[in-house]
Amino acid sequence: MPALQSIVVTDRATTPVNHTLVPRSLSQPNSVGVVSESGSGLPLAGQLRLTISNRRVNGKMRSRLTLTAPVMQQQTINGVTSYTMVRSAVADLSVVFDETSTLQERTDLVGMLASALATNKVLVHSTIVDGETVWG
C-alpha cells in the first residue's frame, strides 16, 4: 500500500518544467489522496493538483486518477487583492481491472496507455491536444 507522498510531474513546455506535488490530504474511509503544487500562495482549489484513489467493488479494482490544472488571475477590488479562477483543465482517468487479473496484465495496460499518450501517436495527440476530430 503506497503512502501519500510527493510526486514530480513534467509538463511538455518548450523547456520542460518539473512540478513537485506534495501531500495535501487523505480522506478516509475512501482513501482518496490529494497532492498539489505548493509555494504559490494560492488556495488548494487554485493549485495544480492530482487526486488518486482505488477501491474494490463487486470483484473489480477501480482506480481513478485526476489531474487538475487551474488558471488563476489576481484581481483587486476596493483595494483588496485576491485570486479568481479563469479556467481549469482536467484529465480524469479511470482504470478497472478484474480482481483475478494478473500483475502483468495490469502492468501491460498501464504501459500501453502511457505509450498511447506520447506526442508521436498522432491519433491520440491530435485529437486530445490539438482538438481535431477523428475521420476515416
BAFI-3210 file (N, C-alpha, C; in Angstrom, 3 decimals, decimal comma, padded with zeros to 6 digits):
// residues 136
n [1|2|3|4|5|6|7|8|9|10|11|12|13|14|15|16|17|18|19|20|21|22|23|24|25|26|27|28|29|30|31|32|33|34|35|36|37|38|39|40|41|42|43|44|45|46|47|48|49|50|51|52|53|54|55|56|57|58|59|60|61|62|63|64|65|66|67|68|69|70|71|72|73|74|75|76|77|78|79|80|81|82|83|84|85|86|87|88|89|90|91|92|93|94|95|96|97|98|99|100|101|102|103|104|105|106|107|108|109|110|111|112|113|114|115|116|117|118|119|120|121|122|123|124|125|126|127|128|129|130|131|132|133|134|135|136]
n.u [000,851|000,779|002,187|000,879|002,566|005,083|005,183|006,710|005,845|006,208|005,864|005,037|006,287|008,195|010,706|010,866|009,197|009,546|007,113|006,539|004,491|003,034|001,999|-001,334|-003,910|-005,690|-008,416|-010,537|-013,097|-012,491|-009,956|-008,813|-006,309|-004,662|-002,429|-000,589|000,730|002,828|003,659|002,756|001,024|-001,610|-005,019|-005,964|-007,801|-006,904|-004,498|-002,204|-003,122|-003,253|-005,315|-005,865|-007,205|-008,328|-010,495|-012,348|-014,939|-017,590|-015,968|-014,162|-011,330|-011,173|-009,624|-008,817|-007,558|-007,016|-006,041|-005,763|-005,544|-005,689|-006,187|-005,270|-005,992|-004,923|-006,910|-008,012|-010,182|-011,759|-009,370|-008,623|-006,787|-007,178|-007,459|-008,867|-010,466|-009,804|-010,057|-010,085|-008,297|-008,907|-007,860|-009,099|-008,806|-009,918|-009,487|-010,251|-009,954|-010,395|-010,529|-009,199|-007,285|-003,933|-000,753|000,959|-000,858|-002,124|000,057|000,827|-001,425|-001,427|001,075|000,660|-001,274|000,164|002,004|000,285|-000,283|001,870|003,578|004,087|002,087|-000,185|-003,017|-004,118|-002,800|-003,315|-006,075|-006,762|-004,978|-004,690|-007,304|-008,625|-010,897|-011,679|-011,338|-012,164]
n.v [-001,172|002,069|004,949|008,236|010,545|012,827|013,756|014,104|015,734|016,241|018,833|019,578|021,806|024,076|024,375|021,990|021,792|020,731|019,827|019,791|017,991|017,980|016,163|016,799|016,083|013,276|011,439|009,525|007,038|006,358|006,508|008,563|010,243|013,391|015,438|018,435|021,343|023,409|026,580|028,660|030,367|030,225|029,152|025,685|024,945|026,443|025,423|023,378|020,090|016,635|013,887|010,745|007,451|004,190|001,485|-001,439|-003,105|-005,266|-007,465|-006,121|-004,008|-000,669|002,084|005,533|008,445|011,824|014,795|018,145|021,325|024,412|027,778|030,717|034,116|037,255|039,625|042,889|044,392|047,140|047,759|045,358|042,532|039,502|036,095|034,759|032,133|031,560|029,597|026,006|023,016|019,571|016,268|013,081|009,909|006,645|003,364|-000,001|-003,157|-006,672|-008,508|-010,902|-010,484|-010,494|-009,338|-008,742|-008,318|-005,992|-004,257|-004,194|-002,968|-000,381|000,479|000,457|002,428|004,694|004,787|005,341|007,988|009,428|012,054|011,460|009,785|010,220|009,933|009,959|012,201|014,407|014,467|014,840|016,918|018,806|019,186|018,131|016,385|012,921|011,117|009,040]
n.w [000,000|-001,043|000,495|001,048|-000,794|-002,080|-005,556|-008,707|-011,627|-015,101|-017,415|-020,904|-021,956|-024,062|-022,902|-020,751|-017,591|-014,281|-011,987|-008,652|-006,669|-003,565|-000,589|000,450|001,430|002,826|002,513|004,518|004,841|002,232|001,144|-000,545|-002,001|-002,083|-003,786|-004,273|-005,995|-004,252|-002,666|-004,148|-002,961|-003,416|-002,789|-002,220|-004,252|-006,378|-007,126|-009,034|-009,064|-008,083|-007,782|-006,321|-006,158|-005,056|-005,138|-004,212|-005,765|-006,187|-007,152|-008,720|-009,287|-008,915|-010,022|-009,846|-011,287|-011,192|-012,686|-012,185|-013,556|-012,804|-014,021|-012,714|-011,763|-010,574|-008,874|-008,048|-005,936|-004,620|-003,329|-002,230|-002,762|-004,471|-005,653|-008,642|-010,399|-013,723|-015,681|-015,993|-016,551|-016,851|-016,409|-016,396|-015,382|-015,416|-014,330|-014,629|-013,326|-013,263|-010,240|-010,493|-012,382|-013,656|-012,367|-014,488|-016,594|-015,704|-015,558|-018,265|-019,508|-018,354|-019,244|-022,049|-022,224|-021,336|-023,434|-025,577|-025,111|-025,957|-027,739|-030,394|-031,213|-033,286|-033,643|-031,008|-029,801|-031,592|-031,513|-028,756|-027,794|-029,920|-030,537|-032,738|-034,941|-035,324|-038,273|-041,127]
ca.u [000,000|001,645|001,903|000,706|003,917|005,318|005,391|007,150|005,300|006,884|004,989|005,622|006,658|009,388|011,688|010,016|009,257|009,131|006,183|006,541|003,204|003,274|000,778|-002,264|-004,951|-006,043|-009,734|-010,895|-012,560|-012,339|-008,540|-008,583|-005,135|-004,519|-001,145|-000,687|001,928|002,781|004,548|002,173|000,180|-002,992|-005,760|-005,865|-008,604|-006,180|-003,194|-002,092|-003,297|-003,505|-006,108|-005,786|-007,940|-008,534|-011,465|-012,790|-016,393|-018,130|-014,922|-013,374|-010,470|-011,465|-008,674|-009,122|-006,507|-007,484|-005,066|-006,465|-004,624|-006,444|-005,514|-005,727|-005,629|-005,076|-007,834|-008,082|-011,486|-011,781|-008,084|-008,371|-006,292|-007,492|-007,338|-010,082|-010,161|-010,165|-010,485|-009,410|-008,207|-008,987|-007,695|-009,736|-008,521|-010,456|-008,988|-010,984|-009,413|-010,998|-009,644|-008,417|-006,275|-002,555|000,097|001,455|-001,967|-002,314|001,244|000,771|-002,455|-000,945|002,171|000,103|-001,936|001,233|002,534|-000,720|-000,286|003,100|003,316|004,185|000,901|-000,986|-004,442|-004,453|-002,284|-004,023|-007,468|-006,869|-004,220|-004,981|-008,757|-009,091|-011,844|-011,203|-012,028|-011,776]
ca.v [000,000|003,249|006,076|009,513|011,074|013,794|013,217|015,127|015,558|017,130|019,297|019,489|023,146|024,086|023,992|021,291|022,200|019,736|020,340|018,935|017,970|017,484|015,704|017,796|015,473|011,877|011,260|008,171|005,698|006,097|006,558|009,457|011,051|014,614|016,122|019,653|022,176|024,413|027,714|029,695|031,241|030,031|028,119|024,375|024,930|027,140|024,803|022,160|019,009|015,277|013,114|009,325|006,552|002,812|000,774|-002,734|-003,182|-006,383|-008,234|-005,259|-002,982|000,569|003,140|006,797|009,455|013,086|015,872|019,406|022,445|025,666|029,013|031,733|035,500|038,178|040,735|043,823|045,048|048,015|047,697|044,008|041,650|038,079|035,315|034,202|031,098|031,938|028,345|024,851|021,827|018,377|014,942|012,137|008,558|005,546|002,064|-001,070|-004,497|-007,746|-008,899|-012,074|-010,100|-010,687|-008,148|-008,446|-007,733|-004,610|-003,511|-004,009|-001,995|000,952|000,799|000,789|003,724|005,705|004,846|005,983|009,425|010,040|013,087|010,919|008,980|011,281|009,740|010,419|013,551|015,414|014,535|015,415|018,156|019,778|019,362|017,713|015,260|011,689|010,845|007,783]
ca.w [000,000|-001,102|001,388|000,374|-000,907|-003,156|-006,894|-009,660|-012,970|-016,037|-018,492|-022,244|-022,418|-024,902|-021,900|-019,784|-016,187|-013,300|-010,991|-007,475|-005,979|-002,203|000,065|000,987|002,261|002,624|003,126|004,923|004,602|000,804|000,782|-001,674|-001,715|-002,872|-003,758|-005,076|-006,104|-003,188|-002,820|-004,996|-002,156|-003,837|-002,070|-002,857|-005,481|-007,430|-007,329|-009,821|-008,087|-008,528|-006,827|-006,671|-005,259|-005,501|-004,308|-004,744|-005,812|-006,969|-007,812|-009,602|-008,692|-009,634|-009,690|-010,509|-011,209|-011,753|-012,669|-012,416|-013,774|-012,886|-014,417|-011,770|-012,069|-009,445|-009,091|-006,934|-005,833|-003,444|-002,656|-001,712|-003,821|-004,307|-006,879|-009,217|-011,376|-015,084|-016,310|-015,420|-017,399|-016,012|-017,004|-015,481|-015,852|-014,615|-014,750|-013,951|-013,525|-012,500|-009,143|-010,894|-013,380|-013,183|-012,273|-015,833|-017,371|-015,245|-015,970|-019,717|-019,856|-017,966|-020,155|-023,357|-022,094|-021,313|-024,790|-026,433|-024,830|-026,473|-028,746|-031,751|-031,504|-033,879|-033,391|-029,662|-029,550|-032,378|-031,058|-027,411|-027,616|-030,974|-030,641|-034,047|-034,938|-035,956|-039,531|-041,730]
c.u [000,896|001,216|001,681|002,061|004,013|005,541|005,808|006,558|005,930|005,931|005,696|005,896|007,903|010,615|010,884|010,277|008,783|008,242|006,151|005,213|003,413|001,954|-000,030|-003,300|-005,137|-007,377|-009,977|-012,408|-012,265|-010,902|-008,310|-007,431|-005,066|-003,114|-001,272|000,622|001,824|003,677|003,975|001,346|-001,285|-003,698|-005,683|-006,628|-007,881|-004,835|-003,293|-002,198|-003,646|-004,247|-006,063|-006,533|-008,036|-009,531|-011,850|-014,305|-016,790|-017,072|-014,047|-012,517|-010,676|-010,520|-009,043|-008,001|-007,047|-006,388|-005,803|-005,458|-005,425|-005,573|-006,119|-005,247|-005,861|-006,063|-007,827|-009,418|-011,510|-010,493|-007,739|-007,973|-006,626|-007,311|-008,718|-009,676|-010,689|-010,729|-009,709|-009,415|-008,174|-008,762|-008,204|-009,581|-009,106|-009,939|-009,723|-010,358|-010,247|-010,016|-008,786|-007,358|-004,890|-001,828|000,591|000,359|-002,174|-001,153|001,204|-000,250|-002,001|000,193|001,663|-000,616|-000,901|001,815|001,569|-000,734|000,970|002,762|003,380|003,033|-000,181|-002,479|-004,843|-004,038|-003,081|-005,483|-007,563|-006,202|-004,601|-006,475|-009,320|-010,089|-011,224|-012,019|-011,493|-011,500]
c.v [001,234|004,321|007,316|010,202|012,076|013,065|014,373|014,773|016,613|017,526|019,155|020,882|023,033|023,756|023,329|021,723|021,034|020,417|019,350|019,091|017,301|017,090|016,843|017,167|014,014|011,675|009,788|008,113|005,415|006,129|007,340|010,377|012,249|015,168|017,353|020,419|023,289|025,597|028,847|030,694|031,123|029,034|026,810|024,339|025,593|026,537|023,624|021,013|017,684|014,564|011,663|008,489|005,166|002,167|-000,525|-002,815|-004,346|-007,126|-007,437|-004,309|-001,726|001,665|004,391|007,788|010,706|014,124|017,147|020,537|023,734|026,822|030,107|033,114|036,347|039,268|041,614|044,553|045,832|047,900|046,339|043,113|040,201|037,393|034,862|033,173|031,539|030,729|027,207|023,717|020,610|017,132|013,942|010,738|007,545|004,243|001,006|-002,403|-005,485|-008,141|-010,110|-011,739|-010,272|-009,348|-007,753|-007,826|-006,266|-003,725|-003,208|-002,939|-000,574|001,392|001,187|002,131|004,847|005,873|005,572|007,494|010,141|011,022|012,547|009,982|009,952|011,132|010,319|011,870|014,616|015,558|015,259|016,784|019,216|020,018|018,978|016,559|014,091|011,470|009,574|007,977]
c.w [000,000|-000,109|000,538|000,382|-002,043|-004,469|-007,792|-011,025|-013,868|-017,150|-019,839|-022,811|-023,291|-024,064|-020,783|-018,337|-015,330|-012,272|-009,833|-006,751|-004,630|-001,544|000,673|001,905|001,886|003,310|003,400|005,062|003,138|000,312|-000,506|-001,288|-002,642|-002,663|-004,641|-005,049|-005,073|-003,523|-003,636|-004,201|-002,515|-002,924|-002,862|-004,179|-006,645|-007,759|-008,298|-008,835|-008,751|-007,411|-007,277|-005,648|-005,885|-004,563|-004,993|-004,615|-006,715|-007,783|-008,760|-008,774|-009,532|-009,136|-010,471|-010,224|-011,893|-011,592|-013,058|-012,480|-013,925|-013,357|-013,552|-012,192|-010,824|-009,825|-007,844|-006,998|-004,527|-002,626|-002,079|-002,880|-003,486|-005,660|-007,332|-010,269|-012,738|-015,826|-015,649|-016,441|-016,479|-016,865|-015,979|-016,061|-014,885|-015,195|-013,939|-014,335|-012,734|-011,401|-009,496|-011,950|-012,781|-013,118|-013,666|-016,706|-016,993|-015,676|-017,467|-020,101|-019,529|-018,888|-021,539|-023,322|-022,099|-022,712|-025,727|-026,259|-025,329|-027,597|-030,168|-032,110|-031,971|-033,572|-032,042|-029,451|-030,309|-031,945|-029,726|-027,318|-028,650|-031,171|-031,989|-033,917|-035,675|-037,236|-040,153|-043,138]
res [m|p|a|l|q|s|i|v|v|t|d|r|a|t|t|p|v|n|h|t|l|v|p|r|s|l|s|q|p|n|s|v|g|v|v|s|e|s|g|s|g|l|p|l|a|g|q|l|r|l|t|i|s|n|r|r|v|n|g|k|m|r|s|r|l|t|l|t|a|p|v|m|q|q|q|t|i|n|g|v|t|s|y|t|m|v|r|s|a|v|a|d|l|s|v|v|f|d|e|t|s|t|l|q|e|r|t|d|l|v|g|m|l|a|s|a|l|a|t|n|k|v|l|v|h|s|t|i|v|d|g|e|t|v|w|g]
***
